Amino acid sequence: MFSGLKAKDQSYELVDNPANLGPDIELSAPGPSDPDDMSTTSIVLERINAAADQTGAEDFRTRNAEFLDSDREYINNLYGKQRVVPRKYLIWTVAVFAVLWAMSLFAYLSGPLNHDDFKPTNGTSVKPGAHLKGLKPYTMSDYLVGALFPYGSSYDFVPPQGHLDTNDDEGLHSMLLRNSIVVRKVANDTFELILLEDRFVLHNGVLYYLSTVAPLYDLSKMILGSSKIPMWRHSSNAKYFLMDIASKKVTPIQYQKEGDPREISFAKWSSLGKYISFVQDNNIYIMDATTGEVTPVTSDGTLNIINGKPDWVYEEEVLAQESALWWSPDDTTLTFLKTNDTNVPIYDLDYYIRAGQYPEHLPLKYPKPGYSNPIVSVLNYDLASGKSSAVSAPDLGEDFVVYSVQWIDAQHLMLKQTDRTSSTMMVRVYDAATHQTTTTRTFDGVEKRTWTEKAEPVLLVPRHNVTGYVDLVIVDDFPHLAYFPNATATQPVMLTSGKWEVPENAFAYDSTTQLVYFKSPKNGVMELKIASVNVTGDASQSVVYVTPDEGHYSASASHGGRFLHAKNEGPDVPHEYVMDTLLHASLKEAKALPSRTDLLPRMKEFALPTKNYYEVELDETMSDGSPVTLSVMEILPPNFDASKKYPLLASYYAGPGSKNLFKKFEYGFNEAVSSSMDAVVLYIEPRGTGAKGYEFRRFAYDRIGHYEPRDITTVAQKWIAKGFIDVSKTACWGWSYGGFTTLKVLEYDGGRTFKYGMAVAPVTDWRFYDSIYTERYMHLPIDNQVGYLDVSVVKNMTGFANVTRFLVMHGTADDNVHLQNTMVLLDKFDTAGLDNYDMHVFPDSNHSIYFHNGQKMVWERLTHWLTQAFGGKFETF
């Protein structure tokens, strides 16, 4: 849900800097590894993208969003000027201050907070007078230019043509090096092959600027993409070419043989690299990579019949990718999704700025709760016969949802399908030899009072000439790793167990050691480590952690499972490693990669806040009698003094099953607020969020918007009880689901705890959001009228009337959370006679809000508005 979707007319800007990129190299926004070579534009791109985790707008970007340092005057006024004090008074003052400080510290530490096992990040809160010693506050300007962004490497490895054994894995990866596109091998430091000298391709006298590159593993050919025009979150249109690397011959990838290159949806290699599949005008085509011959697979594509790619709701809520086709491992079969949107209602997106005298209307097929969903079918196209046949549908209703399609081996195709409310999931296996489909397992969410999440790909495990797989299964309300020895196995070997959650499926398999690698929360849910476990399930082979105890880690792996690219993402300055599983047992032995060496010196320029992490106990208990705990990050301002009073900002995303709070090295909007506004900031994950098992998620079941405001308010009250919060300067804010949560907090709290609030692109009535996301948690409106009409809708205007002031912002072309949500809310405000709010509409901006300087404006408005609130400007408004 709620991603920053990309504007249709957005163009990417390339920068001249070295960057490692993946097999399908996105040349549009490379991740620089050397900050000295970076343009300001590239820094801004990376910083804005990093902000998504904190705001809930998951993929918003900007181009020229540089802030003026408008907060300095406010900060200077806070601290005032130094005065010369007689020495005898100074001694008494210091003594009294020391006693008061010790008493305040004791009161603070003895409060009802349970400390998680953590190491606070570096900050200056224990250095009184830091500003007066010349350190500057960290502001939004610093955030947007990437002053403290830890640029690193990207090791997205080139996929092999067929199975790649661990012993044969050389870690082949692509990268953009200055203007050249090159490939290198982790196993061979001396290997480097230049695929292209620059980022242009010449065809029929026309130079095309490249946006994507996808080389074959044998480095004989590559797919080139140019003139990429983003559509929604994952999808785009572009002109694609097939290049022979040796001869540099270029051929357009399109159905028409003559004429200029045409825009198509995407181009994708087959498993063995013999063919290229692509979608043009909602039809699927296959190009022979050797002869260049193009064969149509479908011919019925229209605006309502979509072949091989998802429609809007499937792209956003189900598949989370631009394609909906899957090659068999032997290149004999192309499986694809056919989507029928004929009965899906239309929501018209209006565009005012790009239009002429009349606005443009873009009809968007967008299903809402209770209305018609897309009707989908899975088909197999046999290349030998040139015919397609449908895989039998599950007994889950006509509008079932296809969450996952994956070939386990050349004979078996696995499908994960649910009913339209994502309550019951069937895992079904199609046998290409018999054309029969069997159900291997079923998950009953109705019985367990929970839902089915988006399905991740299973990890293939070839052993003893049979391909099995590792998948996540729920055991006693916690997702754990399970090994299925073959495609049709119904009973797995459990690899992990206990009252803790494996956050996502395993990402690598080493065939030499039979180890699978995965992320595991060893020291609490806010720190993930990299761990391994043997697929044999031998009791003597327990989970082994390959990362040190300190820090939060992410990781990816080469396709043969030999090389792990692990990133220590915090809480201290990040660093990266490449680990060879054939040689190393842990990251302590692995190769360290270059990191941004200027981070520590740059950090010393700023008066930075300090972060502390807690599990805060509530008065309620779980089924086993243990207390309900909420993950909370506390950000204390520089020069923090527990005897003083500080403004408070509560931040969150809070969506069902989401997990955004980790001990990362991050200096974004919340940190800038703490440093530049001398404020305490809390990031809170209330009940219903992820990482703590399905009993914790279940609090959101059928009643999203109920527990979130109660938990956020409770946590804020615990901090207010500490005595260092100015109760007249308390605010909450969020974007997307976080914006909805802000409105529910203000509605529930009624100004008792929070005096101010900021909501960006909020849902206000869940009947207005898309069906697949909403019904996953809320079911059909007819079956949950109390949830839709009473619990999860913003409707109590009395609470808003008692708030000092609040801010609402929305883009008019938001395809994700429609402007309709805010318009209906404004009508309720008018009906109730409310005028204690501010409104900012961004013309033609989508959910990300960046059209025509929108990104700069949204952050500038948030910052300026909050500065006014904390400065008391609205108290007599």
LOBA-16470 format. One line per 8 residues: for each residue x, y negated, z negated of C-alpha. Coordinates in steps of 0.2 Angstrom, whole numbers. Layout:
BEGIN
X:Y:Z ~ ...
END
This chain:
BEGIN
0:0:0 ~ 4:-18:1 ~ 20:-19:12 ~ 26:-35:19 ~ 20:-32:37 ~ 30:-40:51 ~ 23:-54:62 ~ 20:-49:80
30:-64:87 ~ 44:-62:75 ~ 61:-60:83 ~ 77:-53:74 ~ 93:-63:73 ~ 109:-53:74 ~ 125:-59:65 ~ 143:-56:68
149:-45:54 ~ 154:-27:51 ~ 140:-16:45 ~ 137:3:44 ~ 121:8:52 ~ 112:24:54 ~ 109:36:68 ~ 95:25:75
105:9:72 ~ 94:-6:68 ~ 104:-20:75 ~ 92:-33:70 ~ 96:-35:51 ~ 113:-27:47 ~ 118:-25:29 ~ 135:-33:28
149:-25:19 ~ 160:-40:19 ~ 152:-56:13 ~ 165:-67:20 ~ 160:-63:37 ~ 141:-65:34 ~ 130:-79:41 ~ 118:-88:29
104:-81:39 ~ 110:-63:35 ~ 112:-67:17 ~ 94:-74:16 ~ 87:-58:25 ~ 95:-46:13 ~ 90:-56:-3 ~ 72:-58:3
71:-40:6 ~ 78:-36:-11 ~ 65:-46:-19 ~ 51:-34:-13 ~ 54:-22:-28 ~ 51:-36:-40 ~ 36:-44:-32 ~ 26:-30:-25
27:-37:-7 ~ 39:-23:-2 ~ 47:-29:15 ~ 45:-48:17 ~ 59:-57:26 ~ 63:-75:31 ~ 75:-84:43 ~ 79:-101:36
73:-101:18 ~ 86:-112:9 ~ 79:-121:-6 ~ 85:-138:-13 ~ 91:-136:-30 ~ 76:-145:-37 ~ 77:-137:-55 ~ 93:-146:-60
85:-161:-67 ~ 73:-151:-77 ~ 87:-140:-84 ~ 97:-156:-88 ~ 82:-163:-98 ~ 80:-147:-108 ~ 98:-148:-114 ~ 100:-167:-116
117:-175:-119 ~ 130:-171:-132 ~ 131:-183:-147 ~ 146:-186:-158 ~ 142:-179:-176 ~ 152:-183:-192 ~ 163:-168:-197 ~ 155:-165:-214
137:-165:-207 ~ 144:-153:-193 ~ 150:-141:-206 ~ 134:-141:-215 ~ 124:-139:-199 ~ 135:-124:-193 ~ 132:-116:-210 ~ 113:-118:-210
112:-113:-192 ~ 122:-97:-195 ~ 110:-92:-209 ~ 95:-96:-199 ~ 102:-87:-184 ~ 106:-71:-194 ~ 88:-71:-201 ~ 80:-73:-184
91:-60:-177 ~ 86:-48:-191 ~ 68:-52:-188 ~ 69:-49:-170 ~ 78:-32:-171 ~ 67:-26:-185 ~ 51:-28:-174 ~ 40:-14:-167
51:-11:-152 ~ 59:6:-148 ~ 76:3:-139 ~ 78:14:-124 ~ 96:21:-123 ~ 104:7:-113 ~ 118:-5:-111 ~ 112:-23:-108
119:-31:-92 ~ 132:-45:-93 ~ 125:-62:-97 ~ 129:-78:-107 ~ 115:-77:-120 ~ 127:-74:-134 ~ 138:-89:-129 ~ 129:-105:-136
133:-120:-126 ~ 137:-111:-110 ~ 129:-125:-100 ~ 139:-138:-108 ~ 155:-129:-104 ~ 151:-131:-86 ~ 142:-116:-81 ~ 127:-119:-69
110:-112:-70 ~ 106:-98:-57 ~ 92:-105:-46 ~ 81:-100:-32 ~ 93:-108:-20 ~ 107:-96:-26 ~ 95:-82:-25 ~ 90:-85:-7
107:-88:-1 ~ 112:-71:-8 ~ 125:-78:-21 ~ 124:-63:-31 ~ 118:-50:-19 ~ 129:-34:-20 ~ 131:-30:-1 ~ 137:-12:2
139:1:15 ~ 125:11:24 ~ 129:30:27 ~ 114:35:37 ~ 121:50:46 ~ 118:55:65 ~ 106:70:65 ~ 113:86:73
106:94:88 ~ 99:110:79 ~ 105:117:63 ~ 121:111:55 ~ 130:122:43 ~ 139:113:28 ~ 156:120:33 ~ 153:112:51
147:95:44 ~ 160:81:48 ~ 149:67:42 ~ 146:59:59 ~ 139:41:57 ~ 136:26:67 ~ 140:8:63 ~ 140:-10:70
158:-16:69 ~ 159:-34:74 ~ 151:-34:92 ~ 155:-16:95 ~ 145:0:91 ~ 156:14:85 ~ 154:31:78 ~ 166:38:64
168:54:54 ~ 169:55:35 ~ 180:71:36 ~ 192:62:48 ~ 198:45:44 ~ 207:43:61 ~ 192:47:72 ~ 183:32:80
174:31:96 ~ 167:15:103 ~ 150:18:111 ~ 148:0:117 ~ 160:-15:117 ~ 146:-27:113 ~ 127:-28:110 ~ 121:-30:127
116:-18:141 ~ 115:-23:159 ~ 101:-16:170 ~ 97:-22:188 ~ 107:-38:185 ~ 98:-42:168 ~ 107:-42:151 ~ 96:-35:137
100:-39:119 ~ 100:-23:109 ~ 90:-20:93 ~ 92:-1:91 ~ 104:12:96 ~ 102:31:93 ~ 116:42:99 ~ 115:61:102
126:71:90 ~ 137:77:104 ~ 140:59:109 ~ 135:62:127 ~ 120:50:128 ~ 111:38:117 ~ 94:29:117 ~ 95:10:117
81:-2:111 ~ 79:-20:116 ~ 67:-35:114 ~ 59:-27:99 ~ 43:-35:94 ~ 37:-29:76 ~ 19:-24:75 ~ 14:-18:57
25:-12:43 ~ 34:2:53 ~ 28:0:71 ~ 34:-11:85 ~ 35:-12:104 ~ 52:-13:113 ~ 60:-9:130 ~ 70:7:129
85:14:139 ~ 94:30:141 ~ 113:28:143 ~ 125:41:148 ~ 140:37:137 ~ 154:42:148 ~ 147:34:164 ~ 138:20:155
123:23:168 ~ 107:16:161 ~ 89:22:165 ~ 73:14:158 ~ 63:25:147 ~ 45:23:154 ~ 32:32:164 ~ 33:20:179
49:24:190 ~ 49:7:198 ~ 48:-11:192 ~ 56:-20:177 ~ 57:-11:160 ~ 41:-9:151 ~ 37:-11:133 ~ 34:6:124
30:10:106 ~ 46:20:103 ~ 58:33:110 ~ 63:49:100 ~ 76:63:104 ~ 70:81:103 ~ 77:93:91 ~ 91:99:103
93:83:112 ~ 86:90:129 ~ 71:78:130 ~ 65:61:124 ~ 47:59:119 ~ 40:42:120 ~ 23:33:118 ~ 17:21:131
-1:13:131 ~ -6:26:118 ~ -1:41:128 ~ 13:53:126 ~ 27:56:139 ~ 42:68:139 ~ 58:63:148 ~ 71:76:153
87:69:147 ~ 97:77:161 ~ 86:74:176 ~ 77:59:171 ~ 60:66:176 ~ 45:60:166 ~ 30:72:162 ~ 14:65:154
8:75:139 ~ -9:65:137 ~ -19:54:148 ~ -34:49:137 ~ -25:35:127 ~ -36:20:125 ~ -38:7:111 ~ -48:20:101
-39:36:106 ~ -21:35:100 ~ -9:49:104 ~ 8:52:96 ~ 8:37:84 ~ -3:32:69 ~ -16:19:69 ~ -16:5:56
-22:15:41 ~ -11:30:45 ~ 4:20:47 ~ 1:10:31 ~ -6:24:19 ~ -2:41:26 ~ 13:44:37 ~ 23:28:33
32:29:50 ~ 30:23:68 ~ 28:40:76 ~ 16:54:74 ~ 24:68:84 ~ 36:82:79 ~ 47:93:89 ~ 50:112:86
68:117:82 ~ 70:126:98 ~ 63:111:109 ~ 49:122:116 ~ 34:114:108 ~ 29:96:104 ~ 17:94:90 ~ 7:77:90
-7:69:81 ~ -22:63:91 ~ -32:49:82 ~ -50:44:86 ~ -54:27:80 ~ -70:25:89 ~ -81:24:74 ~ -69:14:63
-76:-4:60 ~ -66:-19:66 ~ -59:-33:55 ~ -55:-48:66 ~ -38:-57:61 ~ -39:-75:66 ~ -24:-85:72 ~ -24:-104:73
-7:-110:76 ~ -2:-99:91 ~ -19:-102:99 ~ -25:-116:110 ~ -40:-126:108 ~ -49:-110:101 ~ -42:-98:88 ~ -36:-81:94
-45:-66:87 ~ -36:-49:85 ~ -48:-35:82 ~ -40:-23:70 ~ -48:-5:67 ~ -48:-6:48 ~ -58:7:38 ~ -65:2:21
-71:12:7 ~ -87:22:11 ~ -85:17:30 ~ -80:28:44 ~ -62:35:44 ~ -51:40:59 ~ -55:57:65 ~ -38:66:68
-33:82:76 ~ -16:91:77 ~ -11:98:94 ~ 4:108:101 ~ 10:104:118 ~ 19:119:126 ~ 33:113:138 ~ 33:129:148
15:130:152 ~ 12:111:151 ~ -4:114:141 ~ -10:108:124 ~ -19:118:111 ~ -27:112:94 ~ -22:118:77 ~ -38:124:68
-45:111:56 ~ -45:114:37 ~ -62:116:28 ~ -60:98:20 ~ -73:89:30 ~ -73:81:47 ~ -63:66:41 ~ -49:75:33
-32:67:31 ~ -16:74:38 ~ -2:69:26 ~ 12:79:33 ~ 17:89:48 ~ 34:98:48 ~ 42:113:58 ~ 50:125:45
57:136:59 ~ 54:139:77 ~ 38:150:73 ~ 30:141:58 ~ 23:124:57 ~ 18:117:40 ~ 3:105:37 ~ -2:96:21
-20:90:23 ~ -33:83:11 ~ -51:78:10 ~ -54:59:14 ~ -52:55:-5 ~ -35:64:-7 ~ -43:75:-20 ~ -40:92:-13
-24:96:-4 ~ -21:112:7 ~ -4:117:12 ~ -7:127:28 ~ 5:136:40 ~ 2:138:58 ~ 11:153:66 ~ 16:149:84
17:168:89 ~ -1:173:83 ~ -9:155:84 ~ -16:158:67 ~ -16:146:52 ~ -16:152:34 ~ -17:142:18 ~ -2:146:7
-7:135:-8 ~ -21:122:-14 ~ -20:108:-26 ~ -37:104:-34 ~ -36:86:-40 ~ -54:85:-45 ~ -51:99:-58 ~ -35:90:-64
-43:72:-63 ~ -29:66:-52 ~ -25:62:-34 ~ -13:68:-20 ~ 2:56:-17 ~ 9:53:0 ~ 18:69:5 ~ 37:69:7
46:80:19 ~ 51:97:12 ~ 70:101:11 ~ 74:115:23 ~ 84:129:15 ~ 91:142:28 ~ 97:157:18 ~ 100:175:24
94:171:41 ~ 77:165:35 ~ 72:147:32 ~ 64:143:16 ~ 61:126:9 ~ 61:115:-7 ~ 46:105:-12 ~ 38:96:-26
24:105:-36 ~ 15:99:-51 ~ 17:110:-66 ~ 9:105:-83 ~ 6:87:-76 ~ 24:84:-71 ~ 31:85:-53 ~ 46:98:-52
56:106:-39 ~ 51:123:-32 ~ 60:134:-19 ~ 49:144:-7 ~ 60:158:1 ~ 51:157:18 ~ 37:147:27 ~ 23:158:21
28:161:3 ~ 14:157:-9 ~ 24:159:-26 ~ 39:148:-28 ~ 55:150:-38 ~ 54:135:-50 ~ 71:125:-51 ~ 66:112:-64
54:111:-78 ~ 49:102:-93 ~ 40:86:-99 ~ 50:75:-87 ~ 47:70:-69 ~ 57:73:-53 ~ 53:57:-44 ~ 55:63:-26
60:79:-17 ~ 78:85:-16 ~ 88:77:-2 ~ 102:89:2 ~ 106:107:3 ~ 124:114:2 ~ 124:131:10 ~ 141:136:4
136:134:-15 ~ 117:136:-13 ~ 115:120:-22 ~ 101:107:-19 ~ 104:89:-24 ~ 91:78:-31 ~ 87:62:-42 ~ 84:65:-60
79:54:-75 ~ 92:60:-87 ~ 92:45:-99 ~ 74:39:-98 ~ 63:34:-83 ~ 73:18:-80 ~ 89:27:-75 ~ 90:40:-61
105:51:-59 ~ 111:63:-45 ~ 109:81:-50 ~ 111:98:-43 ~ 103:115:-46 ~ 105:132:-38 ~ 91:138:-27 ~ 92:156:-34
83:150:-50 ~ 96:160:-60 ~ 93:155:-78 ~ 112:153:-80 ~ 112:140:-66 ~ 105:125:-75 ~ 104:107:-69 ~ 121:99:-67
123:80:-66 ~ 136:75:-54 ~ 135:56:-59 ~ 142:49:-75 ~ 130:45:-89 ~ 131:26:-87 ~ 121:18:-73 ~ 106:20:-61
110:29:-45 ~ 103:31:-27 ~ 109:43:-14 ~ 108:50:3 ~ 117:65:12 ~ 124:70:29 ~ 113:83:38 ~ 123:98:34
123:93:15 ~ 142:91:14 ~ 144:72:11 ~ 134:63:-2 ~ 133:44:-1 ~ 130:39:-19 ~ 127:21:-25 ~ 128:15:-43
115:1:-42 ~ 117:-5:-60 ~ 114:-12:-72 ~ 132:-18:-71 ~ 141:-23:-54 ~ 136:-9:-41 ~ 149:2:-33 ~ 148:16:-21
156:33:-17 ~ 156:47:-4 ~ 157:64:-12 ~ 163:79:-2 ~ 153:94:-10 ~ 166:106:-3 ~ 180:98:-13 ~ 172:88:-27
160:94:-41 ~ 156:76:-47 ~ 158:58:-42 ~ 173:56:-54 ~ 183:65:-40 ~ 174:56:-25 ~ 181:43:-14 ~ 176:25:-19
170:13:-5 ~ 175:-5:-4 ~ 163:-16:-13 ~ 159:-35:-14 ~ 175:-41:-23 ~ 169:-59:-26 ~ 154:-54:-37 ~ 163:-55:-54
171:-72:-50 ~ 154:-78:-43 ~ 145:-72:-59 ~ 157:-82:-70 ~ 150:-98:-61 ~ 133:-96:-68 ~ 124:-96:-84 ~ 116:-79:-82
102:-72:-92 ~ 104:-55:-101 ~ 93:-40:-98 ~ 87:-28:-111 ~ 76:-12:-108 ~ 63:-5:-120 ~ 50:8:-121 ~ 36:-1:-131
25:10:-141 ~ 6:6:-141 ~ -6:11:-154 ~ -14:25:-143 ~ -7:42:-141 ~ -6:55:-127 ~ -14:72:-128 ~ 2:80:-137
1:67:-150 ~ 15:56:-144 ~ 13:38:-143 ~ 9:29:-126 ~ 24:20:-121 ~ 27:6:-108 ~ 43:3:-99 ~ 48:-15:-101
63:-26:-96 ~ 66:-41:-106 ~ 76:-56:-98 ~ 83:-68:-111 ~ 89:-85:-105 ~ 107:-91:-107 ~ 110:-98:-124 ~ 96:-88:-131
92:-93:-149 ~ 79:-83:-158 ~ 75:-98:-169 ~ 70:-108:-154 ~ 54:-108:-144 ~ 54:-102:-125 ~ 42:-101:-111 ~ 36:-84:-107
33:-76:-89 ~ 26:-59:-87 ~ 29:-50:-71 ~ 23:-34:-64 ~ 17:-24:-49 ~ 7:-11:-58 ~ 0:-1:-44 ~ -6:17:-47
9:29:-47 ~ 21:15:-43 ~ 39:14:-51 ~ 48:-2:-48 ~ 58:-5:-65 ~ 75:3:-65 ~ 91:-3:-73 ~ 98:-11:-57
110:-26:-54 ~ 97:-38:-48 ~ 96:-57:-48 ~ 80:-62:-40 ~ 65:-73:-44 ~ 63:-67:-62 ~ 81:-70:-66 ~ 81:-87:-58
66:-92:-68 ~ 74:-86:-84 ~ 91:-96:-80 ~ 84:-111:-72 ~ 69:-114:-83 ~ 76:-108:-99 ~ 62:-95:-101 ~ 60:-77:-107
54:-65:-93 ~ 46:-48:-96 ~ 44:-35:-82 ~ 30:-23:-88 ~ 24:-6:-81 ~ 7:-3:-88 ~ -3:14:-89 ~ -7:21:-72
10:18:-65 ~ 23:32:-61 ~ 38:42:-68 ~ 29:48:-84 ~ 18:62:-77 ~ 1:63:-71 ~ -7:61:-88 ~ 0:44:-88
-5:41:-70 ~ -23:47:-75 ~ -27:31:-84 ~ -29:23:-67 ~ -41:37:-61 ~ -58:29:-55 ~ -54:13:-65 ~ -39:3:-58
-39:-14:-66 ~ -44:-8:-83 ~ -28:-4:-92 ~ -16:-15:-83 ~ -22:-31:-91 ~ -24:-24:-108 ~ -6:-17:-108 ~ 2:-32:-101
-7:-43:-114 ~ -3:-32:-128 ~ 16:-32:-123 ~ 16:-51:-122 ~ 8:-52:-139 ~ 21:-41:-146 ~ 34:-53:-140 ~ 25:-68:-146
25:-60:-163 ~ 44:-61:-163 ~ 42:-80:-165 ~ 53:-87:-151 ~ 39:-89:-138 ~ 31:-106:-135 ~ 12:-100:-135 ~ 7:-115:-125
19:-110:-111 ~ 14:-93:-106 ~ 12:-87:-88 ~ 9:-71:-78 ~ 12:-68:-60 ~ 11:-55:-46 ~ 10:-52:-27 ~ -2:-40:-19
-7:-27:-32 ~ 2:-38:-44 ~ -9:-53:-38 ~ -24:-42:-42 ~ -17:-38:-59 ~ -14:-56:-62 ~ -32:-61:-59 ~ -38:-46:-70
-26:-52:-84 ~ -33:-70:-83 ~ -51:-63:-83 ~ -48:-51:-97 ~ -37:-62:-108 ~ -47:-78:-106 ~ -32:-90:-110 ~ -29:-82:-127
-12:-76:-123 ~ -8:-82:-106 ~ -12:-100:-102 ~ -6:-99:-84 ~ -6:-87:-69 ~ 0:-86:-51 ~ -8:-73:-39 ~ -1:-71:-21
-11:-61:-8 ~ -22:-53:-21 ~ -36:-40:-19 ~ -52:-46:-28 ~ -64:-33:-23 ~ -58:-15:-19 ~ -73:-13:-7 ~ -62:-25:4
-46:-14:5 ~ -43:1:16 ~ -52:17:13 ~ -37:29:11 ~ -28:20:-2 ~ -43:15:-12 ~ -53:31:-12 ~ -37:40:-17
-39:32:-34 ~ -57:27:-34 ~ -66:39:-24 ~ -81:34:-13 ~ -91:19:-19 ~ -107:29:-20 ~ -99:41:-32 ~ -90:28:-43
-102:13:-43 ~ -96:8:-61 ~ -78:8:-55 ~ -81:-2:-40 ~ -94:-15:-46 ~ -89:-17:-64 ~ -71:-11:-68 ~ -61:-15:-53
-69:-31:-46 ~ -64:-49:-51 ~ -80:-56:-57 ~ -80:-63:-75 ~ -78:-82:-72 ~ -78:-86:-91 ~ -61:-79:-93 ~ -54:-91:-79
-63:-106:-86 ~ -53:-104:-102 ~ -36:-103:-94 ~ -26:-120:-93 ~ -23:-118:-74 ~ -19:-105:-61 ~ -13:-104:-43 ~ -19:-93:-29
-10:-91:-12 ~ -14:-81:3 ~ -10:-80:22 ~ -24:-82:34 ~ -18:-67:45 ~ -15:-55:32 ~ -19:-38:40 ~ -16:-29:24
-25:-38:10 ~ -38:-48:20 ~ -41:-67:17 ~ -59:-61:14 ~ -53:-56:-4 ~ -48:-74:-8 ~ -63:-82:1 ~ -75:-72:-10
-66:-77:-25 ~ -66:-95:-21 ~ -85:-94:-19 ~ -86:-87:-36 ~ -76:-101:-43 ~ -87:-114:-34 ~ -103:-105:-41 ~ -96:-106:-58
-90:-124:-56 ~ -72:-120:-59 ~ -59:-133:-54 ~ -44:-128:-65 ~ -34:-120:-51 ~ -23:-123:-36 ~ -25:-115:-19 ~ -12:-114:-5
-16:-106:12 ~ -3:-101:24 ~ -9:-102:42 ~ -6:-87:53 ~ 5:-78:39 ~ 3:-60:36 ~ 5:-51:19 ~ 23:-56:18
20:-75:21 ~ 34:-81:32 ~ 26:-88:47 ~ 32:-106:51 ~ 43:-108:35 ~ 30:-99:25 ~ 43:-89:15 ~ 52:-104:9
36:-113:5 ~ 29:-99:-5 ~ 44:-97:-16 ~ 46:-116:-17 ~ 28:-118:-22 ~ 29:-104:-35 ~ 45:-111:-43 ~ 38:-129:-43
21:-125:-50 ~ 29:-114:-64 ~ 41:-128:-68 ~ 26:-140:-70 ~ 16:-128:-80 ~ 31:-125:-92 ~ 34:-144:-92 ~ 16:-147:-99
11:-156:-83 ~ -6:-147:-82 ~ -11:-149:-100 ~ -19:-166:-97 ~ -24:-162:-78
END
